[in-house]
């Protein structure tokens, strides 16, 4: 059924100073406010902001978002990937390319820089949000809040930056089509899944457009209570069952009983993280300046980035060791590590340290306003996530690299798609779309976005068509990538091509 406006129950009368007689002029239109809020942003109702969004269709029609045709001057994707290796640990780059070579789906995960360049050549509405920057399926999942509830949200924001809202949605939509191809689903199923994902984003954004601002901010997707109003009840129940089993497993993997013996060995009186080269190893002073002083300056800077109450908690722990730990696909080769702290013999804390580089969106969306890219990532996380790790903070190393820090594996639930059918992929895609809409509504103007998208299927069809055609582009880029490996232009360890 076509939606024509927000349900009456969601409308909120907001108290404002009078604007003349009834706040209206003689024509019945709202008079401009004489009082501009301290933010400098004039007050507009949700309906007025939605109308502004609709007016943007005149400049950038929704149908113009459809399809993908590579420009004649499109850059060589392999060269873009090689450029993205600048500053990475050279010995780890073959691992990165080896992981990307496993399949077109794995390649897409590591090719955010390629798609960022492509998205910059597509029409945009002009409505900006705090974008994830790398919103593919595998960057969503479950994790524990400080209250120890498990929520579903975006869980990787290394590339976050203010940018057009469509860029995130297009990358997420394309990832679903590529995943469907990876699972060998029929093209008709892939088309249904991606259309359903975009519709979920649009309808959730419509809901957020007329919710109270605080209700949007406090909204979260509770994994154990998740309900989908239009999803297949049997699939929703199956998804909840899977999550429940994973949560139970992760809860059993408590830090003292699981992570500590897995990662740590006792060498004399001092515990030490186990080396498992090339994926876990201890760096030398050249690779990690500050080793000789126990990274005291970087840790002091990190401590200052924490809220005051968290500093009190952090001060209970003593630093013991740090090792480089290879993670993910796109992050391989950047300086990532794990630090071991102890408050007592049976009271460890593992913190993950991740290098924060300039976002892949920066050449096209503008530079970050934050001098430290670790701070850029953390601010983006706090804006977009419904809840964030208590130990989130940032620092800078002696070698000038920026880092952000969080707990390692705090009940983190990642998708394992290999045995999924169409129903499971559809359900997971809808959850990702819901989480993305909620994140965008927190930082952007939900009513304006909803107004631009509208209540029909024009926008859904346009983004779905783009995603389907970009899947073909990704497949072509993957073939070029595998060709470059076979020709010796790039080296991959454990190549899948």
C-alpha positions in Angstrom: 0.0 0.0 0.0 1.4 3.4 -1.0 2.4 5.6 1.8 1.4 9.2 1.6 2.7 10.6 4.8 3.7 9.8 8.4 1.2 8.0 10.6 -0.6 10.4 12.9 0.8 8.6 15.9 4.3 9.5 14.9 3.6 13.2 14.4 5.1 15.4 17.2 4.0 19.0 17.9 7.2 20.9 18.7 7.1 24.0 20.9 8.4 27.0 19.2 8.1 30.8 19.6 5.1 32.3 17.8 5.7 33.4 14.3 3.0 36.1 14.0 -0.6 35.1 13.9 -0.6 31.3 14.1 2.9 31.3 12.7 1.4 31.7 9.1 1.4 34.5 6.5 -1.8 35.6 4.6 -1.4 32.8 2.1 -1.4 30.2 4.9 2.3 29.4 4.5 4.6 29.2 7.5 6.4 32.5 8.1 10.3 32.4 8.3 11.4 32.3 11.9 12.9 35.4 13.3 14.9 33.3 15.7 17.6 31.1 14.2 18.8 28.4 16.6 22.3 28.5 18.0 23.3 25.8 15.4 22.7 28.3 12.6 20.2 25.9 11.0 16.7 27.4 10.5 13.8 25.4 11.8 11.9 23.3 9.3 9.2 20.7 10.0 9.7 17.1 8.8 7.2 17.8 6.0 9.1 20.9 4.9 12.4 19.0 4.8 10.8 16.1 2.9 9.5 18.7 0.4 13.1 19.9 0.0 14.1 16.3 -0.7 11.4 15.9 -3.3 12.6 19.1 -5.0 16.0 17.6 -5.5 14.6 15.2 -8.0 14.3 18.0 -10.4 18.1 18.4 -10.5 19.0 14.7 -10.0 16.0 12.5 -11.0 15.8 9.2 -9.2 15.9 7.3 -12.4 19.3 8.8 -13.1 20.7 6.7 -10.3 20.0 3.5 -12.4 22.6 1.5 -14.2 26.3 1.6 -14.5 28.4 2.4 -17.5 32.1 2.7 -17.0 33.5 6.0 -18.2 35.9 6.0 -21.1 38.7 7.3 -18.9 38.1 4.8 -16.1 41.3 4.0 -14.4 42.9 0.5 -14.4 41.5 -1.2 -11.2 44.8 -3.1 -10.7 46.7 0.2 -10.6 44.2 1.6 -8.0 44.8 -1.4 -5.8 48.6 -1.1 -6.2 48.4 2.6 -5.2 46.4 1.7 -2.1 49.4 -0.4 -0.9 51.4 2.8 -0.3 52.6 2.8 3.3 51.5 -0.8 4.0 53.9 -3.5 5.3 55.4 -4.9 2.1 55.7 -8.5 3.3 52.0 -8.6 4.0 50.7 -7.3 0.7 50.8 -10.7 -0.9 48.5 -12.0 1.9 46.1 -9.2 1.1 46.0 -10.0 -2.6 45.9 -13.7 -1.9 42.7 -13.2 0.2 41.2 -11.0 -2.5 41.9 -13.6 -5.2 39.7 -16.3 -3.6 36.5 -15.1 -5.4 34.8 -12.1 -6.9 33.0 -11.7 -3.5 36.4 -11.7 -1.6 37.8 -9.3 -4.2 34.9 -6.9 -3.7 35.6 -6.8 0.0 39.1 -5.5 -0.6 38.3 -3.2 -3.5 36.6 -0.2 -1.7 39.1 2.2 -3.3 38.0 1.0 -6.8 34.3 1.5 -6.1 34.9 4.9 -4.4 36.4 6.1 -7.7 33.5 4.7 -9.6 30.8 6.1 -7.3 32.3 9.6 -7.8 31.2 9.3 -11.4 27.6 8.6 -10.6 24.8 11.1 -10.0 24.1 12.1 -6.4 21.2 13.8 -4.8 23.4 16.1 -2.8 22.2 14.8 0.6 25.2 14.0 2.8 25.4 11.7 5.8 28.2 10.3 7.9 28.9 7.5 5.4 30.4 4.1 6.3 32.5 4.3 3.2 32.7 0.5 2.9 29.1 -0.8 3.5 29.4 -4.3 2.1 27.6 -7.3 3.8 30.6 -8.5 5.7 31.0 -5.1 7.5 27.7 -5.7 9.4 27.2 -8.0 12.3 26.5 -8.4 16.0 28.5 -7.2 18.9 28.1 -6.6 22.6 27.1 -3.2 24.0 28.7 -1.9 27.3 25.5 -3.2 28.9 26.3 -6.7 27.5 23.4 -6.8 25.2 24.1 -8.0 21.6 23.0 -5.7 18.9 23.2 -5.8 15.1 24.9 -2.8 13.4 27.7 -1.7 11.1 30.9 -3.1 12.7 33.7 -1.7 10.5 34.0 2.0 9.9 37.6 2.4 8.8 36.5 4.4 5.7 33.9 6.5 7.4 33.5 10.1 6.1 30.7 12.6 5.4 29.5 11.7 1.8 26.4 11.3 -0.3 24.0 8.7 1.3 23.6 6.9 -2.0 27.2 5.8 -2.0 26.8 3.5 1.0 23.5 2.1 -0.3 24.9 1.4 -3.7 27.9 -0.5 -2.2 25.6 -2.5 0.1 23.2 -3.3 -2.7 26.0 -4.4 -5.0 27.5 -6.6 -2.3 24.2 -8.5 -2.0 24.1 -9.2 -5.8 27.7 -10.3 -5.7 27.0 -12.6 -2.7 24.0 -14.1 -4.6 26.3 -14.8 -7.5 28.9 -16.3 -5.1 26.2 -18.6 -3.8 25.1 -19.6 -7.3 21.6 -18.3 -6.8 19.4 -17.7 -9.9 19.5 -14.2 -11.2 15.8 -13.8 -10.5 16.5 -14.5 -6.8 19.4 -12.0 -6.8 17.0 -9.4 -8.3 14.4 -10.0 -5.6 16.9 -9.9 -2.8 18.5 -6.6 -3.9 15.1 -4.9 -4.6 13.9 -6.0 -1.2 17.0 -4.6 0.5 16.6 -1.2 -1.1 12.9 -1.1 -0.3 13.7 -1.9 3.4 16.2 1.0 3.5 13.6 3.3 2.0 10.8 2.3 4.2 12.9 2.4 7.4 14.1 5.8 6.4 10.5 6.9 6.0 9.8 5.7 9.5 12.8 7.6 10.9 11.9 10.7 9.1 8.9 11.4 11.4 10.2 9.8 14.6 11.3 12.0 17.5 15.0 12.9 17.2 15.8 11.1 20.5 13.8 8.0 19.5 16.0 7.8 16.3 19.1 8.2 18.4 18.2 5.5 20.9 16.9 3.0 18.4 18.9 -0.2 18.1 18.5 -3.6 16.5 18.5 -6.2 19.4 19.6 -9.5 17.9 17.8 -11.6 20.4 14.5 -9.7 20.0 14.7 -8.9 16.2 11.4 -8.9 14.4 10.8 -8.2 10.7 7.4 -6.9 10.0 7.3 -8.1 6.4 9.9 -10.9 6.3 9.1 -14.6 6.1 8.4 -15.6 9.7 10.1 -19.0 9.2 13.3 -17.3 7.9 13.2 -14.7 10.7 12.9 -17.5 13.3 15.8 -19.4 11.6 17.9 -16.3 11.7 17.2 -15.7 15.4 18.0 -19.3 16.1 21.4 -19.0 14.3 22.2 -15.7 16.2 21.2 -17.3 19.5 23.6 -20.2 19.0 26.4 -17.9 18.0 25.8 -15.6 21.0 25.9 -18.6 23.3 29.2 -19.7 21.8 30.7 -16.3 22.0 29.5 -15.9 25.6 31.4 -19.1 26.5 34.5 -17.6 24.9 35.2 -15.3 27.8 38.6 -13.5 27.7 40.2 -15.3 30.7 39.0 -18.8 29.6 39.4 -18.6 25.9 41.4 -15.7 24.4 44.1 -15.7 27.1 45.4 -19.3 26.6 44.8 -19.1 22.9 47.0 -16.0 22.4 49.3 -15.9 25.4 52.2 -18.0 26.6 54.1 -17.6 29.8 57.8 -16.9 29.3 59.4 -16.7 32.7 57.5 -14.4 34.9 56.1 -12.3 32.0 53.2 -13.3 29.7 53.8 -12.9 26.0 51.6 -13.0 23.0 52.3 -16.2 20.9 53.9 -15.7 17.5 52.2 -17.4 14.6 54.0 -15.9 11.6 53.1 -14.5 9.1 49.7 -13.6 10.7 50.8 -12.8 14.3 54.4 -11.7 15.0 56.3 -9.3 17.2 57.7 -6.2 15.3 61.1 -4.7 15.6 61.9 -1.1 16.6 62.0 -0.1 12.9 58.5 -1.3 12.2 57.0 -0.2 15.5 58.9 2.8 17.0 58.3 3.0 20.7 58.9 -0.7 21.4 61.8 0.0 23.7 59.7 2.3 25.9 56.6 0.0 25.9 54.8 2.5 23.6 54.4 4.8 26.6 53.8 8.0 24.6 51.2 6.4 22.3 49.4 4.8 25.2 49.4 8.1 27.1 47.9 9.8 24.1 45.3 7.0 23.8 44.4 7.4 27.4 43.7 11.1 26.9 41.3 10.3 24.1 39.1 8.2 26.5 36.2 9.7 28.5 37.3 10.5 32.1 35.3 7.6 33.6 36.9 5.1 31.2 40.4 6.3 32.1 39.7 5.2 35.7 39.0 1.7 34.4 41.9 1.7 32.0 44.3 2.7 34.7 43.6 -0.6 36.5 45.4 -2.4 33.7 49.2 -2.7 33.1 50.6 -3.0 29.5 52.6 -6.3 29.0 52.9 -7.0 25.3 52.0 -6.0 21.7 52.2 -8.0 18.5 51.2 -7.3 14.9 48.1 -9.3 13.9 46.9 -9.5 10.3 43.1 -9.0 10.1 40.4 -8.8 7.4 40.9 -8.3 3.7 41.1 -4.6 3.0 43.1 -3.9 6.2 45.8 -6.5 5.4 49.2 -4.8 5.2 48.2 -1.8 7.4 49.8 -1.7 10.9 47.3 -3.6 13.0 48.1 -5.3 16.3 46.8 -6.7 19.6 47.9 -5.5 23.0 47.9 -7.5 26.2 47.1 -5.7 29.5 46.6 -7.3 32.9 44.9 -6.0 36.0 45.7 -9.2 37.8 46.9 -12.7 36.9 43.5 -13.9 35.8 42.2 -10.5 34.7 43.5 -9.7 31.1 42.3 -7.1 28.6 43.1 -7.4 24.9 42.9 -4.3 22.9 43.0 -4.3 19.1 45.1 -1.5 17.5 44.2 -0.6 13.9 46.0 1.8 11.7 43.7 4.5 10.4 44.6 5.9 7.0 42.8 8.5 4.9 39.4 7.2 3.8 39.0 5.9 0.3 36.2 8.5 -0.1 38.5 11.5 0.7 39.6 12.2 -2.9 36.0 12.5 -3.9 34.0 13.6 -0.8 36.5 16.0 0.7 39.1 15.8 3.5 38.3 14.8 7.0 38.1 17.7 9.5 40.0 15.6 12.0 43.8 15.9 12.1 44.0 12.3 13.3 42.4 9.6 11.2 41.9 7.5 14.3 39.7 10.2 15.7 37.9 10.4 12.3 37.0 6.7 12.6 36.0 6.9 16.3 33.8 10.0 15.7 32.2 8.2 12.8 31.6 5.1 14.9 30.0 7.1 17.7 27.7 8.9 15.2 26.6 5.8 13.3 26.6 2.9 15.8 23.7 2.6 18.3 26.3 1.6 20.9 30.1 1.6 20.9 32.9 -0.2 22.7 33.8 1.5 26.0 37.5 1.4 25.2 37.2 3.2 21.8 40.0 5.8 21.5 42.7 7.0 19.2 46.4 7.8 19.2 49.4 8.5 16.9 52.6 6.5 16.8 56.2 7.8 16.7 56.3 7.0 13.0 53.4 9.4 12.3 50.8 6.6 11.7 47.3 7.2 13.1 45.6 4.5 15.1 42.2 3.7 16.7 41.8 1.2 19.5 39.0 -1.0 20.7 38.5 -4.3 22.5 39.4 -7.5 20.6 36.5 -9.8 19.8 34.0 -8.5 22.3 31.3 -11.0 21.4 31.7 -10.1 17.7 29.4 -12.0 15.4 30.3 -12.0 11.7 28.3 -13.5 8.9 29.3 -16.8 7.4 27.4 -16.9 4.1 28.7 -20.1 2.5 25.7 -22.3 3.4 23.0 -19.6 2.9 20.0 -19.9 0.7 18.0 -17.1 -0.9 15.8 -16.7 2.2 18.7 -16.3 4.6 20.5 -13.8 2.2 17.3 -11.8 1.9 16.8 -11.7 5.6 20.4 -10.7 6.3 20.3 -8.1 3.6 17.2 -6.5 5.1 18.9 -6.4 8.5 21.9 -4.6 7.0 19.5 -2.1 5.2 17.7 -1.4 8.4 21.0 -0.8 10.2 22.3 1.5 7.5 19.1 3.5 7.4 19.3 3.9 11.2 22.9 5.0 11.0 22.2 7.5 8.2 19.2 8.9 10.1 21.4 9.6 13.1 23.8 11.8 11.2 21.8 13.0 8.2 18.3 14.5 7.5 16.0 11.4 7.4 13.0 13.5 6.2 15.0 15.0 3.3 16.3 11.5 2.3 12.8 10.0 2.5 11.4 12.9 0.4 14.0 12.3 -2.3 13.4 8.6 -2.4 9.6 8.8 -2.3 7.0 6.2 -1.5 7.0 4.3 -4.9 9.4 1.9 -6.5 11.3 4.3 -8.8 14.3 4.7 -6.4 14.3 0.9 -5.5 14.4 -0.1 -9.2 17.2 2.5 -10.0 19.5 1.3 -7.2 18.8 -2.3 -7.9 19.7 -1.9 -11.6 22.9 -0.1 -10.6 23.8 -3.0 -8.2 23.1 -5.7 -10.8 25.2 -3.9 -13.5 28.0 -3.2 -11.0 28.2 -6.9 -10.1 29.3 -7.4 -13.8 31.9 -4.7 -13.4 33.2 -6.3 -10.3 33.5 -9.6 -12.1 35.4 -8.0 -14.9 37.7 -6.2 -12.5 38.3 -9.5 -10.7 39.3 -11.2 -13.9 41.8 -8.4 -14.6 43.1 -8.8 -11.1 43.7 -12.6 -11.5 45.3 -11.9 -14.9 47.7 -9.4 -13.2 48.7 -12.1 -10.7 49.3 -14.7 -13.4 51.3 -12.2 -15.4 53.5 -11.4 -12.4 52.4 -7.8 -12.2 51.4 -8.3 -8.6 52.2 -11.1 -6.1 49.5 -13.1 -4.2 50.1 -15.6 -1.4 47.7 -18.6 -1.6 46.0 -17.1 -4.7 42.5 -18.4 -5.5 42.5 -17.7 -9.2 
